[in-house]
Amino acid sequence: MIQDFITETEIRILIGFGFSLLAGIIIGIERESRGKPAGISTHTLVICGSMVFTFLSSQVDPASTTRIAAYVVGGIGFLGAGMIIKGGRDIYNLTTAASIWFAASIGMAIGFEYYFLAIIGIVVCALTPRIPHFQKISRRNGKKSEGANAEDDYTQPLDSD
């Protein structure tokens, strides 16, 4: 009786959700540890949602799997754009918006069952915000920042990370 309910497809879905949940938690913990607005819940939901849309796309219309995937990319881009805040010369949450967009790509990789690609994506997404920023290092050392407007005394970096 249980064999009728749990088929190969259901096992693939369970693996996808488990992997997506783990990915969202790993990336979300990194973002929350830095006090960013999008954390575990947001990243987990974006990854799981992207996985579901992608998996459904591959099952419902195997001849045209990229159609729904393209809408996922656009929709997540819209979500990320709503997170970016500009105040004067300062721009905030740019890296958070990028992490949401990147998280969707991880969810898509899981949905298409490219698990190795998803693992590499998780590592990159969790470690990239930890890379030191040269402008911040220069400012700490009292050196002039050489950003896009080198003639200005100070150019605010595009991200507040």
C-alpha positions in Angstrom: 0.0 0.0 0.0 2.7 2.5 0.9 4.6 1.5 -2.3 1.7 2.9 -4.3 2.1 6.3 -2.6 5.9 6.5 -2.5 7.1 6.2 -6.1 10.5 7.2 -7.6 9.1 10.7 -8.3 8.1 11.2 -4.6 11.5 10.1 -3.5 13.1 12.6 -5.9 10.8 15.4 -4.5 11.7 14.5 -0.9 15.4 14.6 -1.7 14.9 17.9 -3.5 13.1 19.4 -0.5 15.7 18.1 2.0 18.5 19.4 0.0 16.8 22.8 -0.6 16.0 23.1 3.1 19.6 22.4 4.0 20.9 24.9 1.4 18.5 27.6 2.7 19.6 27.1 6.3 23.4 27.2 5.4 23.1 30.4 3.3 20.5 32.0 5.7 22.7 31.4 8.7 25.6 33.2 7.0 23.3 36.2 6.2 21.7 36.3 9.6 25.1 36.2 11.3 25.9 39.4 9.5 22.6 41.1 10.5 21.1 41.1 7.0 17.4 41.4 6.4 17.0 38.2 4.4 18.0 35.2 6.4 17.1 31.5 6.9 13.4 31.7 6.1 13.8 33.9 3.0 16.6 31.9 1.5 14.9 28.6 2.3 11.6 29.7 0.8 13.3 31.0 -2.4 15.4 27.9 -2.8 12.4 25.5 -2.2 10.1 27.6 -4.4 12.6 27.6 -7.2 13.2 23.9 -6.9 9.4 23.2 -7.1 8.9 25.4 -10.2 11.9 23.8 -11.9 11.0 20.3 -11.0 7.4 20.8 -12.1 8.7 22.3 -15.4 10.8 19.3 -16.0 7.9 16.9 -15.3 5.0 18.7 -17.0 6.8 19.8 -20.2 10.0 17.9 -20.6 10.4 19.3 -24.2 10.5 22.9 -22.9 12.0 22.9 -19.4 13.5 26.4 -19.8 10.3 28.3 -20.2 9.2 28.2 -16.5 12.9 28.5 -15.4 13.1 31.8 -17.3 10.1 33.2 -15.4 11.7 32.1 -12.1 14.8 34.2 -12.9 12.7 37.2 -13.8 10.5 36.9 -10.8 13.3 36.5 -8.3 15.1 39.5 -10.0 12.0 41.6 -9.2 11.9 40.4 -5.6 15.6 41.2 -5.2 15.2 44.7 -6.8 12.6 45.4 -4.1 15.1 44.8 -1.4 17.7 47.4 -2.7 17.5 50.7 -0.9 19.1 53.9 -2.1 19.6 56.8 0.2 21.6 59.7 -1.2 24.9 58.2 -2.3 24.5 55.1 -0.3 23.0 51.8 -1.6 22.0 49.1 0.8 21.1 45.4 0.5 22.7 44.9 -2.9 24.5 41.8 -1.7 21.3 40.6 0.0 19.4 41.0 -3.3 22.2 39.1 -5.1 22.2 36.3 -2.6 18.4 35.9 -3.1 18.9 35.8 -6.9 21.8 33.3 -6.5 19.7 31.2 -4.0 17.1 30.8 -6.7 19.7 29.5 -9.1 20.7 26.9 -6.4 17.0 25.9 -6.1 16.8 25.5 -9.9 19.9 23.3 -9.9 18.3 21.1 -7.3 15.1 21.1 -9.2 16.9 19.9 -12.3 18.8 17.4 -10.1 22.2 18.9 -10.7 23.3 18.3 -7.1 27.0 18.8 -7.6 26.3 22.2 -9.1 24.0 23.1 -6.2 26.7 22.1 -3.6 29.3 24.3 -5.3 26.7 27.1 -5.5 26.0 26.8 -1.7 29.7 27.0 -0.9 30.1 30.0 -3.2 27.0 31.8 -1.8 28.0 31.2 1.8 31.7 32.2 1.4 31.6 35.1 -1.0 30.3 37.6 1.5 33.2 36.7 3.8 35.8 37.9 1.2 37.4 41.1 2.5 36.5 44.2 0.6 39.4 46.3 -0.5 37.6 49.6 -0.2 36.8 48.9 3.5 40.4 47.8 4.1 41.7 51.0 2.5 39.4 53.2 4.6 40.5 51.4 7.8 44.1 52.1 6.9 43.3 55.8 6.2 44.0 55.5 2.4 41.9 57.2 -0.2 39.3 55.0 -1.9 39.8 54.8 -5.7 36.2 53.9 -6.7 34.3 54.8 -9.8 34.6 58.6 -9.1 38.3 58.9 -8.3 38.1 62.7 -8.3 35.9 62.6 -5.2 37.5 62.3 -1.7 35.2 59.4 -0.9 33.1 57.0 -3.0 30.6 55.0 -1.1 30.8 51.3 -2.0 27.7 49.8 -3.7 27.1 47.4 -0.8 27.0 48.0 2.9 28.3 44.5 3.6 
